Amino acid sequence: RLPPLPPPPHAAPLVLSIAFAAVSSVLLALWAAHGLVKPLRALASAAREFDIEDEPRPLPEAGPEEVRVASRAFDGMRRRIRDLVEDRTRMLAAMGHDLRTPITRLRLRGEFLADDTARSEILRDLALMNDMIEGALTYLREGRHAEKPVLTDLAALVATVCDGATDLGHDVVWDGPPRLSRRVRPQALTRALANLVDNAAKYGERARVRLVETRNGATIEIEDDGPGIAESDRRAMLRPFVRGDISRNLNEAPGFGLGLAIAAAAVEGQGGTLRLETASGGGLLVRIELTGSPAA
């Protein structure tokens, strides 16, 4: 007869040791992940919110060495981008300003030409050059955020733009609420809407402008019954100096491809978006979406 087996050792200390090791490993892993994810999240947020108008705050050098190196490289890239944009803006603004003087002198000299045909052609070309310079300078200005947002009655602003176009002989239909207040940059938005309404009236027989209050802000739509813009060309048409087929002949339809670019820069400069879509009648529909509450 075999002797009885000894009782099994008490398992509680072993179980507790294993549980303690598991919990410690999980806590250590969470601490390490937090130390890695937090600086990466700060880097991603800085990249998403980067604005060339604002002086960026240096990213905190935290986390593993690789993350700190990436943060320093990103800070350097932001500084180089801002310096590049500043240099480009100053150069183009100086060139545009300096070109006005010789254009003015040439216009004065052209006025005294005896040949009527040559005089009219020279003055027309000088006017086109001056319009191009003014358009380029306007585009540069709209990319800057010098104008501060103020609480504005959007309904009155849009209605005023439509009334101005109507006074110039354009057929413009306005539809919107009697009052709708939002915090916007009114001068920049007025210039953008004036460009868009003028384009709509130029390339179509009638322009229809609508203002609608939305949950996140307000939407402005400018619709025409003209030839529209092909979907494949819409992204390019929002870039400066890009023109569609309907305005390539300067003698028939003067334009330098800046109207939509200026409008897009003005809208995006105040946190909005501008999209080109197809109107219900086949023309062009420009949709401006502005965010913010009445007191934002």
Buried (B, 14 or more C-beta within 10 A) or exposed (E): EEEEEEEEEEEEEEEEEEEEEEEEEEEEEEEEEEEBEBBBEBBEEBEEEBEBEEEBEEBEEEBEEEBBEBBEEBBEEBEEEBEEEEEEBEEBBEEBEEBBEEBEEBBEEBEEBEEEEEBEEBBBBBEBBBBBBBBBBBBBBBBEBEBEBEEBBBBBBBBBBBEBBBEEEBEBEBEBEEEBBBBBBBBBBBBBBBBBBBBBBBBBEBBBBBBEBEEEBBBBBBBBBBBBBEEEBBEEBBEBEBBBEBBEEEEEEBBBBBBBBBBBBBBBBBBBEBEBBBBEBEBBBBBBBBBBEEEE
